[in-house]
Amino acid sequence: MSSEDTAERHFSEGLKCGKKGDYKGAVEAFKKVVKILPHDQTAWINLGLAYGFMGDEVNEMKTYQRALKVNPKNAKLWVNLGVSLEHLDKFEEAIEAYHKALELKPNDPDTLYNLGVALDRKGDYEGAIDVYQEALKKQPEDAEIWINLAVVYFKAERFEKAVSANEEALKLRPNDFRTWYNMGLALGQLGKVEEEIHAYRKSIEDEPYTHLAWHNLGVALLKKEEYAEALEAFKTALEIDALDIETNVYMAITLTNLGDLEGALDYMKEAHKIHEEEFREILQEEEIPSELRAKIQPLLESE
């Protein structure tokens, strides 16, 4: 059997192992392929992916680095190296890898997307905005790019732009619960409470078991002094995550506004029991009704 035939047999074995979820077996098979055929870029890529599926992020990165020594002009290997570096929170190096890929394959929208993600995670929101806008010139109907662009606009506190980007994403995915949720966040920052409430309700329609959407809906309803509806929203949020301190505090605030001070105190005690330090921080940040604050004072002083 020729070396090429042997390599092909190992390659097929690697693919079979990968399909079965036997990534350790896949790694061993693809390692044999690249030993025989060191310029086989597909084998290197599959070896790196197998390490990634195993959760072995260091060897995933090292695999692509070794592959690039023999295939330095392969854009896909540079992209995969960038992804593996992101897995290790090495954002500067990941960004460099994506730029290398773009030198070889200019304006590739998928590479631009990955570069945008890395810039976002590094905290360079304006850089990420520029990159996502460039990617959209090539793929204007890619909803994921619009969604990510909206997120970085929000992080950059460009809320009107975030709303516009979310609107574009919703034209492509009208029922995407993440986008409706993000829309609610942006509208809330703009003080558009009615629209904010609508956005959270739309998010919940598509994914009714998201704690944050129910919580934020409750907060928005509180702004409108719609206490009964806010109470139901917070109750649902706590059914999903009973240990959320902030939701327990907002339940207490809502009950206070509904005249149930004793019920409110119970939720404050629960929040305090879950995590005392975080509870104290929330008390400093949120507007607590004076009568409720007076009720919990003995609880705070007894520590």
N, C-alpha and C positions, 0 to 999 in steps of 0.2 A: 504494500500500500504506500503510495507517495505521501510526502509530507503535507501536500495540499489536501489530499483525501483525509488524512488523519485530522487536520485542522478543521475540515468541514464536519467531520463526525463529532468532534468536541464542540463545535459551534452549535450543531443541532441539539446536542445533549444540554448545553447551556440554556438554549431557548426552552426546551422541555422542562428543565428544572425551574426556570423562572415562571413559567405558566402554572406550575404546581405550587408555587410559593416556596420552593426549596432554593433560597437565594445563596445559601452556603455552597450547595452543589453547583449552582450557576457560576459562582465566583471561581470555583476550582476548574470548571470546564473552560471558561473564557480566559483564565490565566494560561491554560495550555495552548489556546489558540494564539494569543499574542506572543507567546514564547516561540512558536513556529513561524508566525506571520506578524512580525512587529509593526508592519505598516498597515495592518488591517484596521482601519479607523472604526468600522462598525463593531468589531470585537472589543476594542478599547472602550467605546461608548457603552456597550452592554455590560462590560465588566464594572465600569464606574456606576452604572445604574443599579447593578446587583448589590454593590457595596452600600449604595444609598438606601435601597429597600431593606437592607439588614440593619440600617441605623448606624453603620460604620462610616461616619462622615469624614474622618481623617483619611482613611484609605480611599474613600471616594475622591477626595481632593487629590491625593497623591497619584491615583491612577490617571487622572486627566493631566496632571503635571508631567508624568512619565510619557503619556501619549503625545503630548505636545513637543517633546524633545525629538520625536521621529516624524510628527505631522504638524509642524508649527504653523502651517497655512490652512489649517482646517477650522473654519469659523464655528462649526458645531461644537468642537472640542473646547474652544475658548468660552462659548456660552455655558457649556456644562461645567467647566471649571468655575465660572462665575457663580452659578447656582450652588455648587458645593461649598464655595467660600462663604456665601450668604448663610448656608446652614451652620457655619462655624462663627457667624457674626463678624466676619472679616470683610466689612463693607467696602473699605478703600480698595482692597485687592480685588474684590468682586467687580467694582466699577472699572478698574483697569482692564480686567479680563473682557468685560463687555465692550470696552472701547477697542480692544484688539480685534474682537469679532467684527465690529463695525468697520474697521479698516479693511477687512477682507471681504465683507459683504455689507457695503454701505446702505444705510437707511432701512435695514431689515426690521420690519415692524415687531417681530417677536423678540428680537434682541433689544430693541428700544424699550419694549414693555419691561423686560427684565432689568434693564438699566434704570428705568423709572422706579421700579420697586426698590432697588438697592439704594438709590438716592433718597427715596422716601424714608427707608429704614435708617439711613445715616442721619436724617434730619435736614437734608437739603431739599426743602419743599419747592423752592423756586426752580431749582435744577430739574426736579422731577416733573414739574409742570411743563417746562420747555420740552423735555424728552417725550412726554405723553402727547403733547400737541404735534410733535414731529411724527410720532407713530400714527396719529389719527389722519395725517395727510395721506398715508398709505392705506390705512384700514379704517375709514370713517364709520363703518358699521360694526365695529368691534365693541360690544357692550362692556367687556371687561376693562378696556382702556378708558372708556368714559367713566365707569364706576371708580377706577383708581384716580383718575384726574379729579373727580368730585371730592374724593377723600383728601387729596393733598391740597386742593383749594381750601377745604374746611380747616385743615391743620395750619395753613398759611393765613387763616382768618379772612379769607376772601369769600365771604358767605354768598354774595349775589352770584359770583362765578360758580360756586359749588352747586347752587340751585339750578343754574343753567346746564351744568354738566350732568346733573342727575336727571334733568328733563330729557336730555339727549339719550341717556342710558335707558330711560323708561319708554322711549319711542321704540327701542329695540327689544326690551324685555319689560313689558307693561306690568307684569306681576312679580317682579323680583323684590322679595321682602327686604333684602339688604339695602337696595337702592331707595325704597320707600322710607326705611328707617333713617338712612343718611340724609334723605330729603327733610325728614322731620327735624333732625338735629340742626341743619342749616336754617330752616325756616324759624326755628325757635330762637336762634341767635339774631335773626332779623326782626323779632317781635311779631311775627305773623302767626298768631296763636291758632286761629281757626284753621289755617292751612296746615299748620304743624299737627294739629289733632287729626285732620283728615289723613295726613301722610302716615302717622302711626297706626291708624285704623286700617289703612291699606296694607301696611306691613304685616299686621296681625292676621288679616284675612288670608294671606298666603302662608304664613308660618305662625300659628296661634300659640306655640309653646316657647316663645322667646321672652325671657324675663325682662330684658331691658326695654323692649317695645312697650310692654304693659306698664312698666314703671314710669317711663317717660310720658306715656299717654296720661297716666295719673297726674304727673307734675303739670302737664299742659292744661288739664281739666281744672286743676287747682287754681291756675292763673285766671281762669274764667269764673272761678267761684262756683263751679259745678261739683259740689262736694259729694253728692250721692254717687255720681258716675265715677268720680275720682276714687272713691272708696272701693268700688267694684273693681276698678283697674288695679289698685294696689293689692286687693285680696287675691286676684288672679296671679299677679306677679309673685306673691308669697306662696301660692300653691306650687309654683314652678321652682322657686328658690326661697325657702323659709328662712335661710340664714343670712339673707341680705340685710345688713344693718340699716342702710339708707332707706330701704323700702319700709322697714319697721318704723323708722322715725317718721316717714311721710304718712304712714297709716295713723300714727299718733297725732300728727298735725291735722289731718283730715277729720279724725274723730273729735278733736277739740273744736274745730269749726262747726261740727254737727252737734255740739253740746254734750258729748260723752267724754268727760274728762277722766273718769275712772278707767274706761276702756282704753283711752289714750295712754294712761300711765302704764297699763299692762304691756303695751307694745314698746314703750320706752324701756321698761325693765328688761324685756326680751332683748332689745338691741344692746343694752348695757351688758347683759349676760353673754352675748355672742362674742363681743370683743370690746373691752372697756376703753382702750386707747383710741381705736377708730371711732367709737361712739362719741368720745369727748371732742375729737376733731370735727365731726359732723355738727355737733352742737355749736361750735365756733363759726362754722361756715353757713349754716342754714338759719333762716328766720323762724325761730320757735315762738309761738304765741306766749305772751307773758304769763298767763295763768298756768300753762303747761310747764314752763320753765320753773315757776315757783313750786309746782308739784314735785318736780324731780330733784330739786335742790337738796332735800334731806338724803336722797339716794347718793348724790355726789359727795356730800359732806361726810357720809358714814364710812368712806374708804380711808 
